[in-house]
Amino acid sequence: MIEWRQAEWRTTAGRIRDAAVSSGAPVTYGLIGVCGVVFLISPLSGFGGAAHRSEEALLAAQVAYFERWGVIPAELWEGSAHALITPFTALFVHGSWLHLLGNLLFLYVFGAMAEERMGRTQFALFYVGCGYVALVCYAAAHADSEQTLVGASGAISAVLGAFLYLFPKARVTSLFPFLFFLPLRFPAWIVLIFWFGLQWAAAQGADAGPGVAYLAHVAGFAAGFLYAWVRYRGGAKVKVPATATEGDSQP
């Protein structure tokens, strides 16, 4: 029985990995493409500077862009239709090139296998739903704040949480700063638990008010893990050392 279960896990891992590579993970890569295009056409990318006659005008356009598409916690609880959709639109808005590329790197590394395990439609709904929940949780904790919140971090954190449950022994390449940024391969559960611990510790020290939305990261990760636990606890998890999509992850 044990040998049969091990063979099943190996078969499942190989099928998921091979299918993810052959299919190209369309939802994952589609999300990456949409976020990239949205950033490029925004006033934040630097490509639309000629359309603004001064630096002050460009700054005003950027502020207006954030206020239109980002989550403003103080306004979210007023219940207007526009405010209620901002936790969705904010998932595709990023504040800088570094913010964008950092998020999309994590989505690229962990998204394909999670998508193949869940299925296209379910993964898309999971991504948007958990991302929405993560931003709302952050807004609830900072209900009086008027600072705009944007970014896909909450949704991508949910992908990491689900990945931890679904592929506990998959190995990923990671760059740990205290190891002089040497690219080393670790089981995903070590990398993701370490990352979650950093986010939790940072969230505890963010009492001065909103900045980096560490609480959204924690909420998204927890939501993703709980979703995967509830949805897939009756089935087999992939426990063999499967390999995640090639790429480096920085916890």
N, C-alpha and C positions, 0 to 999 in steps of 0.2 A: 504493500500500500504506500509506504514511504517512498520507495523507488519510483512508483507510478506518479506520485505527486511531484517529485523532483523532475521527472521527465516532462510532466505537464507544464511546470513553471519554465523549464528551458524552452519548450516549444512556444509557449506564450511570449516569452521574452524575444525569441528570434523572430516570431511573426510580427510583433509590434515594431521591433527595430527595423526589419526589412521593409514593412509596409510604410513606415514613416519616411524612410529614405526614398522609396519608389514613388510614393504619392506626392511628396513634396510638402506635406502638412499644409494644405491650402488656407485653412483658417488662421493658423499661426503666422504664415508668411503674408497673408492678407492684412492682418492686424498690423504687422510691421510696416507694410507698404502704406496703409492708411495713415498711421501716425507720422511716417516720414513725409508724405505729401501734405498733410495738414500743417506740419511745421514749416515746410518750404514755402507755402503760400501765406504764411502768417507774417506779421510785421516783426517777428522775433528772429527770423532766419538771417537777416542781413541782406537778402536779395531784393527787398522792396524799398530800400532806403532812398532811391532816386525819386520815388513817388511822394516823399515828404520833404518839404522845403527847408526844414531845420531839424536840429537834434531834439528840440523841445516838441515839435510836432510828431516826430517818430516816437518819443517817449509817451506822449499822450495817446497815440494810436495803440501802443502796446498795453497801456493800462486799460483802455477801453476794451481791447480784445480779451484780456483776462477777465474783466468784469462781466463781459457778455457770455463767455463760454465756461468760466470757472465757477467753482462752488464758493459762495460767500456764506459762512455759517449763520450769521445774524439774519440773513435774508431767507435762508432755506426754510426756517421754521415759520415764516409768514404764510407759506402755503401757496404762493403764486405758481401758476403753471410753468412759467419760465424757470423759476428757482428749482422746481421739482425735477426738471430734466437736466439741470446742470451736473449732477453726479454722473450722468451718462456722458454728456459732451466733454466734461473735464478729463475723461479717460483718454482722450485723443489729443489733448493739448499739453505741450511741454514748454518749460520756461527758458531752456537754453539747449545748445547742441550737446553739452555734457549730460544734461538731464535726459534728453532723448536717447542718446546712444547707450547710456548706462542701463536704462530700462529695457531697451530693445535687445541688448546683449543677453540679459537674463531670459527674456521671452524666447529668443532664438535657441538658447542652450536647453531650456527645460520644456518649451511648449510643444514641440513636435511629438514626443513620446506620450505626453499627457493627452494630446488631441487624439492620437491614434487609439489610446486605451478607452477614452470616453466616447469617441465618435464626433463627427464634424459639428452637427447641430447642437448636441449636448455641451460640447466644449465651448462653443460660441456663447451659449446662454449662461454657462457657468462663469466664463470670463467676465461678461458684462454684469451679471447678477452679483457676483462676489465683489467686483470692483465698485459697484454702486453701494453695496453694504459697507465696504471699508471706508468710503468717503463720507457716508452718512454717520458712521460711528465717530469719525474724527470731528465732524461738524457738531455732533451732540456733545462731545467733550469740550468744545470751544464755542459754545452756543452764542456767546456775545461778540465773537471775533468778526471783524470786517475785512480780514486779510483773505485774499483769494487763494483757493487751493486748486491745483491742476496736476495732471500727470497720471500715468498708468500704473504707478507703483503699487496701489492697493490691489488691482486686478492681477498683476504679475506676482505679487506676494501670495495670492490665492493659488496661482499655478504652482508655486514652490511648495506650498503646504500640501496640495493634492499629490504632487510628485513624491514628496517624502513618504506618504502613505502607500502610494501605488508601486513605487520602485525603491524600496528602502535600501537595497544594496547595489543600485546602479552606481557607476563610478564616473566622476566628472573631474575635469582639470580645473584647479583653483589656484589663485594667487593670494597667499597669506602674507600680509605685510611683515609680521614678526619672523617670517622665514625668508626675509630679503627678497620677497616677490618671486621666488622660484616657482615655476609651473610644476605642480605636483598633482598626482591623481589620488583622490580620496573617495570613499563611499559617499554617496549623496547625502545620507542621513547625518554624517559628521558635518559636512559643509552647511547643510540647511539648518541644523540645530544651532550651530555656531552663529550663523547669520541671524537666526531668530533671537538668540540671546543678545546679540549686539543691538538689535532693534528694540528689544524690551528694555535694556539698560538705558539706551538713549531716550526712549519715551519717558522713563522715570525721571530723567534729568531735564526734561523739556518743560519745566514749570513756568518759565518766563513768558510763555505764550507760543503761538504757532510759528514754526519755521519750517524745517524739514518735517514732513508728516509721518514721523516714526509710528505714531499710534495707528495711522491708516495701514502701515506695513504690518503691524502686529495683528490688527483686526482682519486684514485680508488673508494673512497666512493662516490664522485660526479658522476662518470661514472655509478656506479651501481644504484644510486638513479634515475638518468636521464633515464637510460635504462628501469627501472621498470615503471617509470612515462609514458614514451612514449609507451611502449609495453602494459601496463595493465590499462591505465587511463580510457579506455572505459568499463572496467569490474568492478566487485565488489571486493573491498578490504576487508580483514578479519578484522573487527573492534571489535570483541568480545575479551575478555581477554583470548586468546589462550595461551597455554604454550609451550615455545620453548623446544628443546631437553635438557634433564637434564644436568646440568653442571654449573660451576661458570664462570662468565665473569668478567674480571678486566679491566675497562675502562682506 
